[in-house]
Amino acid sequence: MERERKIVIWPFFFDSSKSRREGRRVPRSICVENPTIEEIAEAARKCGYKVEIDGEAKHPAHWFESKGRIFVYSEDKKTVIVKRIATKLKELRRGRGRKRSS
């Protein structure tokens, strides 16, 4: 059995306003606009991952944006984790958009 690894996940991986060159990791079809680390952490937890939030972190290439990062603990490959989280994040956003107060 493999040991769980600590995988770093940045918000811009899922941001539909970013290009691949700017660090987006998934197709725009499963991206959302301006995701927060809280939303990403919630999506990761709903996918069954153990999550740790580092809200103060700044990516060196995006040092002017302080959006933080999350750590996901898993044996899965990073690409698999990122796609699962992106799909769940899109699903959560869609669900919130439908909820209307009566």
C-alpha positions in Angstrom: 0.0 0.0 0.0 1.3 3.5 -1.0 1.6 6.3 1.5 -0.7 9.3 1.2 1.0 12.2 -0.4 0.5 15.9 0.3 -0.7 17.4 -3.0 -0.7 21.2 -3.4 -3.8 22.7 -5.1 -4.1 26.3 -6.2 -7.3 28.2 -7.0 -6.2 29.2 -10.4 -6.2 25.5 -11.5 -10.0 25.8 -11.7 -10.5 29.4 -12.7 -12.3 29.8 -16.1 -10.9 33.3 -16.5 -7.3 31.9 -16.6 -5.6 30.4 -19.6 -3.6 27.2 -19.6 -0.5 29.3 -19.8 -1.6 31.2 -16.6 -1.9 27.9 -14.8 -5.4 26.5 -15.4 -5.2 22.7 -15.2 -8.7 21.6 -16.4 -10.8 22.3 -19.4 -13.0 25.4 -19.2 -16.0 23.2 -19.5 -15.4 22.1 -15.9 -14.0 25.3 -14.5 -15.8 28.0 -12.5 -15.2 31.7 -12.3 -12.9 33.0 -9.5 -13.1 30.0 -7.1 -12.3 30.5 -3.5 -10.1 28.1 -1.4 -13.2 27.4 0.8 -15.2 26.3 -2.2 -12.3 24.1 -3.4 -11.8 22.6 0.0 -15.5 21.8 0.3 -15.5 20.2 -3.1 -12.3 18.2 -2.2 -13.9 17.0 1.1 -17.1 15.9 -0.8 -14.8 13.9 -3.1 -13.6 12.1 0.0 -10.2 13.7 0.4 -8.6 14.9 3.6 -7.9 18.6 3.2 -5.8 21.3 4.9 -6.2 25.0 4.1 -3.3 27.5 3.9 -5.1 30.8 3.4 -2.0 33.0 3.4 0.0 31.3 0.7 1.0 33.1 -2.6 2.1 31.2 -5.6 5.4 32.6 -6.9 4.0 33.2 -10.4 0.9 34.9 -8.9 2.6 36.6 -6.0 0.3 39.7 -6.4 -2.8 37.5 -5.7 -3.3 36.2 -2.2 -5.9 33.5 -2.7 -4.2 30.8 -0.6 -3.9 27.1 -1.4 -5.1 23.8 -0.1 -3.3 20.6 0.6 -5.0 17.3 -0.4 -3.8 14.0 1.1 -4.2 11.2 -1.3 -2.5 8.3 -3.1 -4.2 9.3 -6.3 -2.4 11.1 -9.1 -2.6 14.9 -9.0 -4.3 15.1 -12.4 -7.0 12.7 -11.2 -7.5 14.7 -8.0 -7.7 18.1 -9.8 -10.3 16.8 -12.3 -12.4 15.2 -9.6 -12.4 18.4 -7.5 -13.1 20.5 -10.6 -16.2 18.4 -11.5 -17.5 18.6 -7.9 -16.8 22.3 -7.7 -18.8 22.9 -10.9 -21.6 20.7 -9.5 -21.6 22.7 -6.2 -21.8 26.0 -8.0 -24.6 24.8 -10.2 -26.5 23.6 -7.1 -26.1 27.0 -5.3 -27.4 28.8 -8.4 -30.6 26.8 -8.4 -31.5 27.4 -4.7 -34.0 30.2 -4.3 -35.5 31.3 -1.1 -39.3 31.2 -1.1 
